């Protein structure tokens, strides 16, 4: 059991996307693009700078889904922010975690995107919802490569 818990405290996802680093950067920071692949989330369009808040809302803006803070912002290479899932009462009661997006140019006109979700020791329910990132990243890749999400906004 201890091994499983340790594995959950840092989650790493890597994928290659047929897009430039600038296009990937725009996709992970532009509210209009984020809505296409992230369950229709509406992100407040604020400054992309360290210390700035990044609130996310349900598609109709009736429910606050996340209230995160930018920790690092180095376009188009690295974007780091806090993470707290407010759409679920149990997850909202957990400790804040951290999400790091690392963007690297790769061969053949592709970009390597690495997402690291860590500091999950105090957020076991958030850590257990690992399928969430797989879905989001798959949809992000599809949007960047085809222009169309593979699933309609929820």
Phi and psi in radians as a Rosetta constraint file:
Dihedral C 1 N 2 CA 2 C 2 CIRCULARHARMONIC -1.057 0.35
Dihedral N 2 CA 2 C 2 N 3 CIRCULARHARMONIC -0.704 0.35
Dihedral C 2 N 3 CA 3 C 3 CIRCULARHARMONIC -1.088 0.35
Dihedral N 3 CA 3 C 3 N 4 CIRCULARHARMONIC -0.769 0.35
Dihedral C 3 N 4 CA 4 C 4 CIRCULARHARMONIC -1.058 0.35
Dihedral N 4 CA 4 C 4 N 5 CIRCULARHARMONIC -0.795 0.35
Dihedral C 4 N 5 CA 5 C 5 CIRCULARHARMONIC -1.116 0.35
Dihedral N 5 CA 5 C 5 N 6 CIRCULARHARMONIC -0.744 0.35
Dihedral C 5 N 6 CA 6 C 6 CIRCULARHARMONIC -1.083 0.35
Dihedral N 6 CA 6 C 6 N 7 CIRCULARHARMONIC -0.683 0.35
Dihedral C 6 N 7 CA 7 C 7 CIRCULARHARMONIC -1.134 0.35
Dihedral N 7 CA 7 C 7 N 8 CIRCULARHARMONIC -0.516 0.35
Dihedral C 7 N 8 CA 8 C 8 CIRCULARHARMONIC -1.380 0.35
Dihedral N 8 CA 8 C 8 N 9 CIRCULARHARMONIC -0.321 0.35
Dihedral C 8 N 9 CA 9 C 9 CIRCULARHARMONIC -1.320 0.35
Dihedral N 9 CA 9 C 9 N 10 CIRCULARHARMONIC -0.333 0.35
Dihedral C 9 N 10 CA 10 C 10 CIRCULARHARMONIC -2.381 0.35
Dihedral N 10 CA 10 C 10 N 11 CIRCULARHARMONIC 2.130 0.35
Dihedral C 10 N 11 CA 11 C 11 CIRCULARHARMONIC -2.048 0.35
Dihedral N 11 CA 11 C 11 N 12 CIRCULARHARMONIC 2.319 0.35
Dihedral C 11 N 12 CA 12 C 12 CIRCULARHARMONIC -2.180 0.35
Dihedral N 12 CA 12 C 12 N 13 CIRCULARHARMONIC 2.287 0.35
Dihedral C 12 N 13 CA 13 C 13 CIRCULARHARMONIC -2.207 0.35
Dihedral N 13 CA 13 C 13 N 14 CIRCULARHARMONIC 2.352 0.35
Dihedral C 13 N 14 CA 14 C 14 CIRCULARHARMONIC -2.278 0.35
Dihedral N 14 CA 14 C 14 N 15 CIRCULARHARMONIC 2.468 0.35
Dihedral C 14 N 15 CA 15 C 15 CIRCULARHARMONIC -2.653 0.35
Dihedral N 15 CA 15 C 15 N 16 CIRCULARHARMONIC 2.784 0.35
Dihedral C 15 N 16 CA 16 C 16 CIRCULARHARMONIC -1.950 0.35
Dihedral N 16 CA 16 C 16 N 17 CIRCULARHARMONIC 2.354 0.35
Dihedral C 16 N 17 CA 17 C 17 CIRCULARHARMONIC -2.202 0.35
Dihedral N 17 CA 17 C 17 N 18 CIRCULARHARMONIC 2.345 0.35
Dihedral C 17 N 18 CA 18 C 18 CIRCULARHARMONIC -1.364 0.35
Dihedral N 18 CA 18 C 18 N 19 CIRCULARHARMONIC 1.439 0.35
Dihedral C 18 N 19 CA 19 C 19 CIRCULARHARMONIC -2.884 0.35
Dihedral N 19 CA 19 C 19 N 20 CIRCULARHARMONIC 2.841 0.35
Dihedral C 19 N 20 CA 20 C 20 CIRCULARHARMONIC -1.421 0.35
Dihedral N 20 CA 20 C 20 N 21 CIRCULARHARMONIC 2.785 0.35
Dihedral C 20 N 21 CA 21 C 21 CIRCULARHARMONIC -0.963 0.35
Dihedral N 21 CA 21 C 21 N 22 CIRCULARHARMONIC -0.658 0.35
Dihedral C 21 N 22 CA 22 C 22 CIRCULARHARMONIC -1.118 0.35
Dihedral N 22 CA 22 C 22 N 23 CIRCULARHARMONIC -0.686 0.35
Dihedral C 22 N 23 CA 23 C 23 CIRCULARHARMONIC -1.172 0.35
Dihedral N 23 CA 23 C 23 N 24 CIRCULARHARMONIC -0.689 0.35
Dihedral C 23 N 24 CA 24 C 24 CIRCULARHARMONIC -1.153 0.35
Dihedral N 24 CA 24 C 24 N 25 CIRCULARHARMONIC -0.774 0.35
Dihedral C 24 N 25 CA 25 C 25 CIRCULARHARMONIC -0.971 0.35
Dihedral N 25 CA 25 C 25 N 26 CIRCULARHARMONIC -0.849 0.35
Dihedral C 25 N 26 CA 26 C 26 CIRCULARHARMONIC -1.045 0.35
Dihedral N 26 CA 26 C 26 N 27 CIRCULARHARMONIC -0.709 0.35
Dihedral C 26 N 27 CA 27 C 27 CIRCULARHARMONIC -1.130 0.35
Dihedral N 27 CA 27 C 27 N 28 CIRCULARHARMONIC -0.576 0.35
Dihedral C 27 N 28 CA 28 C 28 CIRCULARHARMONIC -1.594 0.35
Dihedral N 28 CA 28 C 28 N 29 CIRCULARHARMONIC -0.116 0.35
Dihedral C 28 N 29 CA 29 C 29 CIRCULARHARMONIC -2.137 0.35
Dihedral N 29 CA 29 C 29 N 30 CIRCULARHARMONIC -0.277 0.35
Dihedral C 29 N 30 CA 30 C 30 CIRCULARHARMONIC -1.533 0.35
Dihedral N 30 CA 30 C 30 N 31 CIRCULARHARMONIC 2.042 0.35
Dihedral C 30 N 31 CA 31 C 31 CIRCULARHARMONIC -0.941 0.35
Dihedral N 31 CA 31 C 31 N 32 CIRCULARHARMONIC -0.649 0.35
Dihedral C 31 N 32 CA 32 C 32 CIRCULARHARMONIC -1.152 0.35
Dihedral N 32 CA 32 C 32 N 33 CIRCULARHARMONIC -0.686 0.35
Dihedral C 32 N 33 CA 33 C 33 CIRCULARHARMONIC -1.292 0.35
Dihedral N 33 CA 33 C 33 N 34 CIRCULARHARMONIC -0.719 0.35
Dihedral C 33 N 34 CA 34 C 34 CIRCULARHARMONIC -0.966 0.35
Dihedral N 34 CA 34 C 34 N 35 CIRCULARHARMONIC -0.725 0.35
Dihedral C 34 N 35 CA 35 C 35 CIRCULARHARMONIC -1.046 0.35
Dihedral N 35 CA 35 C 35 N 36 CIRCULARHARMONIC -0.487 0.35
Dihedral C 35 N 36 CA 36 C 36 CIRCULARHARMONIC -1.238 0.35
Dihedral N 36 CA 36 C 36 N 37 CIRCULARHARMONIC -0.539 0.35
Dihedral C 36 N 37 CA 37 C 37 CIRCULARHARMONIC -2.082 0.35
Dihedral N 37 CA 37 C 37 N 38 CIRCULARHARMONIC -0.129 0.35
Dihedral C 37 N 38 CA 38 C 38 CIRCULARHARMONIC -1.994 0.35
Dihedral N 38 CA 38 C 38 N 39 CIRCULARHARMONIC 1.054 0.35
Dihedral C 38 N 39 CA 39 C 39 CIRCULARHARMONIC 0.979 0.35
Dihedral N 39 CA 39 C 39 N 40 CIRCULARHARMONIC 0.472 0.35
Dihedral C 39 N 40 CA 40 C 40 CIRCULARHARMONIC 1.321 0.35
Dihedral N 40 CA 40 C 40 N 41 CIRCULARHARMONIC 0.208 0.35
Dihedral C 40 N 41 CA 41 C 41 CIRCULARHARMONIC -0.941 0.35
Dihedral N 41 CA 41 C 41 N 42 CIRCULARHARMONIC 2.411 0.35
Dihedral C 41 N 42 CA 42 C 42 CIRCULARHARMONIC -1.805 0.35
Dihedral N 42 CA 42 C 42 N 43 CIRCULARHARMONIC 1.997 0.35
Dihedral C 42 N 43 CA 43 C 43 CIRCULARHARMONIC -1.756 0.35
Dihedral N 43 CA 43 C 43 N 44 CIRCULARHARMONIC 2.327 0.35
Dihedral C 43 N 44 CA 44 C 44 CIRCULARHARMONIC -1.097 0.35
Dihedral N 44 CA 44 C 44 N 45 CIRCULARHARMONIC 2.343 0.35
Dihedral C 44 N 45 CA 45 C 45 CIRCULARHARMONIC -1.553 0.35
Dihedral N 45 CA 45 C 45 N 46 CIRCULARHARMONIC 1.454 0.35
Dihedral C 45 N 46 CA 46 C 46 CIRCULARHARMONIC -1.963 0.35
Dihedral N 46 CA 46 C 46 N 47 CIRCULARHARMONIC -3.056 0.35
Dihedral C 46 N 47 CA 47 C 47 CIRCULARHARMONIC -1.182 0.35
Dihedral N 47 CA 47 C 47 N 48 CIRCULARHARMONIC 2.485 0.35
Dihedral C 47 N 48 CA 48 C 48 CIRCULARHARMONIC -1.637 0.35
Dihedral N 48 CA 48 C 48 N 49 CIRCULARHARMONIC 1.425 0.35
Dihedral C 48 N 49 CA 49 C 49 CIRCULARHARMONIC -2.570 0.35
Dihedral N 49 CA 49 C 49 N 50 CIRCULARHARMONIC 2.696 0.35
Dihedral C 49 N 50 CA 50 C 50 CIRCULARHARMONIC -0.994 0.35
Dihedral N 50 CA 50 C 50 N 51 CIRCULARHARMONIC 2.297 0.35
Dihedral C 50 N 51 CA 51 C 51 CIRCULARHARMONIC 1.636 0.35
Dihedral N 51 CA 51 C 51 N 52 CIRCULARHARMONIC -0.230 0.35
Dihedral C 51 N 52 CA 52 C 52 CIRCULARHARMONIC -1.298 0.35
Dihedral N 52 CA 52 C 52 N 53 CIRCULARHARMONIC 2.559 0.35
Dihedral C 52 N 53 CA 53 C 53 CIRCULARHARMONIC -1.443 0.35
Dihedral N 53 CA 53 C 53 N 54 CIRCULARHARMONIC 2.531 0.35
Dihedral C 53 N 54 CA 54 C 54 CIRCULARHARMONIC -2.252 0.35
Dihedral N 54 CA 54 C 54 N 55 CIRCULARHARMONIC 1.663 0.35
Dihedral C 54 N 55 CA 55 C 55 CIRCULARHARMONIC -1.559 0.35
Dihedral N 55 CA 55 C 55 N 56 CIRCULARHARMONIC 2.472 0.35
Dihedral C 55 N 56 CA 56 C 56 CIRCULARHARMONIC -2.145 0.35
Dihedral N 56 CA 56 C 56 N 57 CIRCULARHARMONIC 2.509 0.35
Dihedral C 56 N 57 CA 57 C 57 CIRCULARHARMONIC -2.215 0.35
Dihedral N 57 CA 57 C 57 N 58 CIRCULARHARMONIC 2.812 0.35
Dihedral C 57 N 58 CA 58 C 58 CIRCULARHARMONIC -1.076 0.35
Dihedral N 58 CA 58 C 58 N 59 CIRCULARHARMONIC 2.828 0.35
Dihedral C 58 N 59 CA 59 C 59 CIRCULARHARMONIC -0.921 0.35
Dihedral N 59 CA 59 C 59 N 60 CIRCULARHARMONIC -0.588 0.35
Dihedral C 59 N 60 CA 60 C 60 CIRCULARHARMONIC -1.639 0.35
Dihedral N 60 CA 60 C 60 N 61 CIRCULARHARMONIC 0.112 0.35
Dihedral C 60 N 61 CA 61 C 61 CIRCULARHARMONIC 1.092 0.35
Dihedral N 61 CA 61 C 61 N 62 CIRCULARHARMONIC 0.381 0.35
Dihedral C 61 N 62 CA 62 C 62 CIRCULARHARMONIC -1.516 0.35
Dihedral N 62 CA 62 C 62 N 63 CIRCULARHARMONIC -0.337 0.35
Dihedral C 62 N 63 CA 63 C 63 CIRCULARHARMONIC -2.371 0.35
Dihedral N 63 CA 63 C 63 N 64 CIRCULARHARMONIC 2.300 0.35
Dihedral C 63 N 64 CA 64 C 64 CIRCULARHARMONIC -1.303 0.35
Dihedral N 64 CA 64 C 64 N 65 CIRCULARHARMONIC 2.119 0.35
Dihedral C 64 N 65 CA 65 C 65 CIRCULARHARMONIC -1.652 0.35
Dihedral N 65 CA 65 C 65 N 66 CIRCULARHARMONIC -0.547 0.35
Dihedral C 65 N 66 CA 66 C 66 CIRCULARHARMONIC -2.792 0.35
Dihedral N 66 CA 66 C 66 N 67 CIRCULARHARMONIC 2.544 0.35
Dihedral C 66 N 67 CA 67 C 67 CIRCULARHARMONIC -2.338 0.35
Dihedral N 67 CA 67 C 67 N 68 CIRCULARHARMONIC 1.562 0.35
Dihedral C 67 N 68 CA 68 C 68 CIRCULARHARMONIC -1.950 0.35
Dihedral N 68 CA 68 C 68 N 69 CIRCULARHARMONIC 2.888 0.35
Dihedral C 68 N 69 CA 69 C 69 CIRCULARHARMONIC -2.159 0.35
Dihedral N 69 CA 69 C 69 N 70 CIRCULARHARMONIC 2.374 0.35
Dihedral C 69 N 70 CA 70 C 70 CIRCULARHARMONIC -1.307 0.35
Dihedral N 70 CA 70 C 70 N 71 CIRCULARHARMONIC 2.197 0.35
Dihedral C 70 N 71 CA 71 C 71 CIRCULARHARMONIC -1.767 0.35
Dihedral N 71 CA 71 C 71 N 72 CIRCULARHARMONIC -0.583 0.35
Dihedral C 71 N 72 CA 72 C 72 CIRCULARHARMONIC -2.534 0.35
Dihedral N 72 CA 72 C 72 N 73 CIRCULARHARMONIC 2.526 0.35
Dihedral C 72 N 73 CA 73 C 73 CIRCULARHARMONIC -2.592 0.35
Dihedral N 73 CA 73 C 73 N 74 CIRCULARHARMONIC 1.797 0.35
Dihedral C 73 N 74 CA 74 C 74 CIRCULARHARMONIC -2.313 0.35
Dihedral N 74 CA 74 C 74 N 75 CIRCULARHARMONIC 1.375 0.35
Dihedral C 74 N 75 CA 75 C 75 CIRCULARHARMONIC -1.174 0.35
Dihedral N 75 CA 75 C 75 N 76 CIRCULARHARMONIC 2.523 0.35
Dihedral C 75 N 76 CA 76 C 76 CIRCULARHARMONIC -1.710 0.35
Dihedral N 76 CA 76 C 76 N 77 CIRCULARHARMONIC 0.770 0.35
Dihedral C 76 N 77 CA 77 C 77 CIRCULARHARMONIC -1.920 0.35
Dihedral N 77 CA 77 C 77 N 78 CIRCULARHARMONIC -0.719 0.35
Dihedral C 77 N 78 CA 78 C 78 CIRCULARHARMONIC -2.627 0.35
Dihedral N 78 CA 78 C 78 N 79 CIRCULARHARMONIC 2.321 0.35
Dihedral C 78 N 79 CA 79 C 79 CIRCULARHARMONIC -2.413 0.35
Dihedral N 79 CA 79 C 79 N 80 CIRCULARHARMONIC 2.146 0.35
Dihedral C 79 N 80 CA 80 C 80 CIRCULARHARMONIC -2.259 0.35
Dihedral N 80 CA 80 C 80 N 81 CIRCULARHARMONIC 2.338 0.35
Dihedral C 80 N 81 CA 81 C 81 CIRCULARHARMONIC -2.565 0.35
Dihedral N 81 CA 81 C 81 N 82 CIRCULARHARMONIC 2.793 0.35
Dihedral C 81 N 82 CA 82 C 82 CIRCULARHARMONIC -1.245 0.35
Dihedral N 82 CA 82 C 82 N 83 CIRCULARHARMONIC 2.890 0.35
Dihedral C 82 N 83 CA 83 C 83 CIRCULARHARMONIC -2.491 0.35
Dihedral N 83 CA 83 C 83 N 84 CIRCULARHARMONIC 2.228 0.35
Dihedral C 83 N 84 CA 84 C 84 CIRCULARHARMONIC -2.584 0.35
Dihedral N 84 CA 84 C 84 N 85 CIRCULARHARMONIC 2.115 0.35
Dihedral C 84 N 85 CA 85 C 85 CIRCULARHARMONIC -1.488 0.35
Dihedral N 85 CA 85 C 85 N 86 CIRCULARHARMONIC 1.829 0.35
Dihedral C 85 N 86 CA 86 C 86 CIRCULARHARMONIC -1.584 0.35
Dihedral N 86 CA 86 C 86 N 87 CIRCULARHARMONIC -0.172 0.35
Dihedral C 86 N 87 CA 87 C 87 CIRCULARHARMONIC -1.294 0.35
Dihedral N 87 CA 87 C 87 N 88 CIRCULARHARMONIC -0.200 0.35
Dihedral C 87 N 88 CA 88 C 88 CIRCULARHARMONIC -2.176 0.35
Dihedral N 88 CA 88 C 88 N 89 CIRCULARHARMONIC 2.194 0.35
Dihedral C 88 N 89 CA 89 C 89 CIRCULARHARMONIC -1.022 0.35
Dihedral N 89 CA 89 C 89 N 90 CIRCULARHARMONIC -0.736 0.35
Dihedral C 89 N 90 CA 90 C 90 CIRCULARHARMONIC -1.194 0.35
Dihedral N 90 CA 90 C 90 N 91 CIRCULARHARMONIC -0.733 0.35
Dihedral C 90 N 91 CA 91 C 91 CIRCULARHARMONIC -1.194 0.35
Dihedral N 91 CA 91 C 91 N 92 CIRCULARHARMONIC -0.603 0.35
Dihedral C 91 N 92 CA 92 C 92 CIRCULARHARMONIC -1.102 0.35
Dihedral N 92 CA 92 C 92 N 93 CIRCULARHARMONIC -0.479 0.35
Dihedral C 92 N 93 CA 93 C 93 CIRCULARHARMONIC -1.420 0.35
Dihedral N 93 CA 93 C 93 N 94 CIRCULARHARMONIC -0.187 0.35
Dihedral C 93 N 94 CA 94 C 94 CIRCULARHARMONIC -1.378 0.35
Dihedral N 94 CA 94 C 94 N 95 CIRCULARHARMONIC 2.928 0.35
Dihedral C 94 N 95 CA 95 C 95 CIRCULARHARMONIC -1.162 0.35
Dihedral N 95 CA 95 C 95 N 96 CIRCULARHARMONIC 2.687 0.35
Dihedral C 95 N 96 CA 96 C 96 CIRCULARHARMONIC -1.197 0.35
Dihedral N 96 CA 96 C 96 N 97 CIRCULARHARMONIC 2.513 0.35
Dihedral C 96 N 97 CA 97 C 97 CIRCULARHARMONIC -2.069 0.35
Dihedral N 97 CA 97 C 97 N 98 CIRCULARHARMONIC -2.953 0.35
Dihedral C 97 N 98 CA 98 C 98 CIRCULARHARMONIC -2.377 0.35
Dihedral N 98 CA 98 C 98 N 99 CIRCULARHARMONIC 2.487 0.35
Dihedral C 98 N 99 CA 99 C 99 CIRCULARHARMONIC -2.124 0.35
Dihedral N 99 CA 99 C 99 N 100 CIRCULARHARMONIC 2.232 0.35
Dihedral C 99 N 100 CA 100 C 100 CIRCULARHARMONIC -2.067 0.35
Dihedral N 100 CA 100 C 100 N 101 CIRCULARHARMONIC 2.237 0.35
Dihedral C 100 N 101 CA 101 C 101 CIRCULARHARMONIC -1.896 0.35
Dihedral N 101 CA 101 C 101 N 102 CIRCULARHARMONIC 2.083 0.35
Dihedral C 101 N 102 CA 102 C 102 CIRCULARHARMONIC -1.989 0.35
Dihedral N 102 CA 102 C 102 N 103 CIRCULARHARMONIC 2.231 0.35
Dihedral C 102 N 103 CA 103 C 103 CIRCULARHARMONIC -2.075 0.35
Dihedral N 103 CA 103 C 103 N 104 CIRCULARHARMONIC 2.186 0.35
Dihedral C 103 N 104 CA 104 C 104 CIRCULARHARMONIC -2.337 0.35
Dihedral N 104 CA 104 C 104 N 105 CIRCULARHARMONIC 2.346 0.35
Dihedral C 104 N 105 CA 105 C 105 CIRCULARHARMONIC -1.102 0.35
Dihedral N 105 CA 105 C 105 N 106 CIRCULARHARMONIC 2.537 0.35
Dihedral C 105 N 106 CA 106 C 106 CIRCULARHARMONIC -2.320 0.35
Dihedral N 106 CA 106 C 106 N 107 CIRCULARHARMONIC 3.110 0.35
Dihedral C 106 N 107 CA 107 C 107 CIRCULARHARMONIC -1.219 0.35
Dihedral N 107 CA 107 C 107 N 108 CIRCULARHARMONIC 2.739 0.35
Dihedral C 107 N 108 CA 108 C 108 CIRCULARHARMONIC 1.189 0.35
Dihedral N 108 CA 108 C 108 N 109 CIRCULARHARMONIC 0.532 0.35
Dihedral C 108 N 109 CA 109 C 109 CIRCULARHARMONIC 1.262 0.35
Dihedral N 109 CA 109 C 109 N 110 CIRCULARHARMONIC 0.422 0.35
Dihedral C 109 N 110 CA 110 C 110 CIRCULARHARMONIC -1.951 0.35
Dihedral N 110 CA 110 C 110 N 111 CIRCULARHARMONIC 2.919 0.35
Dihedral C 110 N 111 CA 111 C 111 CIRCULARHARMONIC -2.229 0.35
Dihedral N 111 CA 111 C 111 N 112 CIRCULARHARMONIC 2.382 0.35
Dihedral C 111 N 112 CA 112 C 112 CIRCULARHARMONIC -1.594 0.35
Dihedral N 112 CA 112 C 112 N 113 CIRCULARHARMONIC 2.141 0.35
Dihedral C 112 N 113 CA 113 C 113 CIRCULARHARMONIC -1.945 0.35
Dihedral N 113 CA 113 C 113 N 114 CIRCULARHARMONIC 2.174 0.35
Dihedral C 113 N 114 CA 114 C 114 CIRCULARHARMONIC -2.028 0.35
Dihedral N 114 CA 114 C 114 N 115 CIRCULARHARMONIC 2.198 0.35
Dihedral C 114 N 115 CA 115 C 115 CIRCULARHARMONIC -1.944 0.35
Dihedral N 115 CA 115 C 115 N 116 CIRCULARHARMONIC 2.208 0.35
Dihedral C 115 N 116 CA 116 C 116 CIRCULARHARMONIC -2.067 0.35
Dihedral N 116 CA 116 C 116 N 117 CIRCULARHARMONIC 2.090 0.35
Dihedral C 116 N 117 CA 117 C 117 CIRCULARHARMONIC -1.934 0.35
Dihedral N 117 CA 117 C 117 N 118 CIRCULARHARMONIC 1.944 0.35
Dihedral C 117 N 118 CA 118 C 118 CIRCULARHARMONIC -2.312 0.35
Dihedral N 118 CA 118 C 118 N 119 CIRCULARHARMONIC -2.981 0.35
Dihedral C 118 N 119 CA 119 C 119 CIRCULARHARMONIC 1.020 0.35
Dihedral N 119 CA 119 C 119 N 120 CIRCULARHARMONIC 0.714 0.35
Dihedral C 119 N 120 CA 120 C 120 CIRCULARHARMONIC -1.675 0.35
Dihedral N 120 CA 120 C 120 N 121 CIRCULARHARMONIC 0.126 0.35
Dihedral C 120 N 121 CA 121 C 121 CIRCULARHARMONIC -0.973 0.35
Dihedral N 121 CA 121 C 121 N 122 CIRCULARHARMONIC -0.689 0.35
Dihedral C 121 N 122 CA 122 C 122 CIRCULARHARMONIC -1.695 0.35
Dihedral N 122 CA 122 C 122 N 123 CIRCULARHARMONIC 0.290 0.35
Dihedral C 122 N 123 CA 123 C 123 CIRCULARHARMONIC -2.399 0.35
Dihedral N 123 CA 123 C 123 N 124 CIRCULARHARMONIC 1.111 0.35
Dihedral C 123 N 124 CA 124 C 124 CIRCULARHARMONIC -1.133 0.35
Dihedral N 124 CA 124 C 124 N 125 CIRCULARHARMONIC -0.613 0.35
Dihedral C 124 N 125 CA 125 C 125 CIRCULARHARMONIC -1.233 0.35
Dihedral N 125 CA 125 C 125 N 126 CIRCULARHARMONIC -0.692 0.35
Dihedral C 125 N 126 CA 126 C 126 CIRCULARHARMONIC -1.073 0.35
Dihedral N 126 CA 126 C 126 N 127 CIRCULARHARMONIC -0.797 0.35
Dihedral C 126 N 127 CA 127 C 127 CIRCULARHARMONIC -1.056 0.35
Dihedral N 127 CA 127 C 127 N 128 CIRCULARHARMONIC -0.612 0.35
Dihedral C 127 N 128 CA 128 C 128 CIRCULARHARMONIC -1.301 0.35
Dihedral N 128 CA 128 C 128 N 129 CIRCULARHARMONIC -0.294 0.35
Dihedral C 128 N 129 CA 129 C 129 CIRCULARHARMONIC -1.551 0.35
Dihedral N 129 CA 129 C 129 N 130 CIRCULARHARMONIC 0.793 0.35
Dihedral C 129 N 130 CA 130 C 130 CIRCULARHARMONIC -1.072 0.35
Dihedral N 130 CA 130 C 130 N 131 CIRCULARHARMONIC -0.493 0.35
Dihedral C 130 N 131 CA 131 C 131 CIRCULARHARMONIC -1.118 0.35
Dihedral N 131 CA 131 C 131 N 132 CIRCULARHARMONIC -0.362 0.35
Dihedral C 131 N 132 CA 132 C 132 CIRCULARHARMONIC -1.004 0.35
Dihedral N 132 CA 132 C 132 N 133 CIRCULARHARMONIC -0.858 0.35
Dihedral C 132 N 133 CA 133 C 133 CIRCULARHARMONIC -1.190 0.35
Dihedral N 133 CA 133 C 133 N 134 CIRCULARHARMONIC -0.656 0.35
Dihedral C 133 N 134 CA 134 C 134 CIRCULARHARMONIC -1.035 0.35
Dihedral N 134 CA 134 C 134 N 135 CIRCULARHARMONIC -0.768 0.35
Dihedral C 134 N 135 CA 135 C 135 CIRCULARHARMONIC -1.123 0.35
Dihedral N 135 CA 135 C 135 N 136 CIRCULARHARMONIC -0.857 0.35
Dihedral C 135 N 136 CA 136 C 136 CIRCULARHARMONIC -1.052 0.35
Dihedral N 136 CA 136 C 136 N 137 CIRCULARHARMONIC -0.833 0.35
Dihedral C 136 N 137 CA 137 C 137 CIRCULARHARMONIC -1.179 0.35
Dihedral N 137 CA 137 C 137 N 138 CIRCULARHARMONIC -0.635 0.35
Dihedral C 137 N 138 CA 138 C 138 CIRCULARHARMONIC -1.106 0.35
Dihedral N 138 CA 138 C 138 N 139 CIRCULARHARMONIC -0.746 0.35
Dihedral C 138 N 139 CA 139 C 139 CIRCULARHARMONIC -1.208 0.35
Dihedral N 139 CA 139 C 139 N 140 CIRCULARHARMONIC -0.665 0.35
Dihedral C 139 N 140 CA 140 C 140 CIRCULARHARMONIC -1.015 0.35
Dihedral N 140 CA 140 C 140 N 141 CIRCULARHARMONIC -0.844 0.35
Dihedral C 140 N 141 CA 141 C 141 CIRCULARHARMONIC -1.038 0.35
Dihedral N 141 CA 141 C 141 N 142 CIRCULARHARMONIC -0.775 0.35
Dihedral C 141 N 142 CA 142 C 142 CIRCULARHARMONIC -1.093 0.35
Dihedral N 142 CA 142 C 142 N 143 CIRCULARHARMONIC -0.771 0.35
Dihedral C 142 N 143 CA 143 C 143 CIRCULARHARMONIC -1.078 0.35
Dihedral N 143 CA 143 C 143 N 144 CIRCULARHARMONIC -0.792 0.35
Dihedral C 143 N 144 CA 144 C 144 CIRCULARHARMONIC -1.173 0.35
Dihedral N 144 CA 144 C 144 N 145 CIRCULARHARMONIC -0.634 0.35
Dihedral C 144 N 145 CA 145 C 145 CIRCULARHARMONIC -1.511 0.35
Dihedral N 145 CA 145 C 145 N 146 CIRCULARHARMONIC -0.446 0.35
Dihedral C 145 N 146 CA 146 C 146 CIRCULARHARMONIC -2.104 0.35
Dihedral N 146 CA 146 C 146 N 147 CIRCULARHARMONIC -0.332 0.35
Dihedral C 146 N 147 CA 147 C 147 CIRCULARHARMONIC 1.502 0.35
Dihedral N 147 CA 147 C 147 N 148 CIRCULARHARMONIC -0.062 0.35
Dihedral C 147 N 148 CA 148 C 148 CIRCULARHARMONIC -2.277 0.35
Dihedral N 148 CA 148 C 148 N 149 CIRCULARHARMONIC 2.277 0.35
Dihedral C 148 N 149 CA 149 C 149 CIRCULARHARMONIC -1.184 0.35
Dihedral N 149 CA 149 C 149 N 150 CIRCULARHARMONIC 2.635 0.35
Dihedral C 149 N 150 CA 150 C 150 CIRCULARHARMONIC -1.430 0.35
Dihedral N 150 CA 150 C 150 N 151 CIRCULARHARMONIC -0.159 0.35
Dihedral C 150 N 151 CA 151 C 151 CIRCULARHARMONIC -2.443 0.35
Dihedral N 151 CA 151 C 151 N 152 CIRCULARHARMONIC 2.483 0.35
Dihedral C 151 N 152 CA 152 C 152 CIRCULARHARMONIC -1.183 0.35
Dihedral N 152 CA 152 C 152 N 153 CIRCULARHARMONIC 2.668 0.35
Dihedral C 152 N 153 CA 153 C 153 CIRCULARHARMONIC -1.047 0.35
Dihedral N 153 CA 153 C 153 N 154 CIRCULARHARMONIC 2.468 0.35
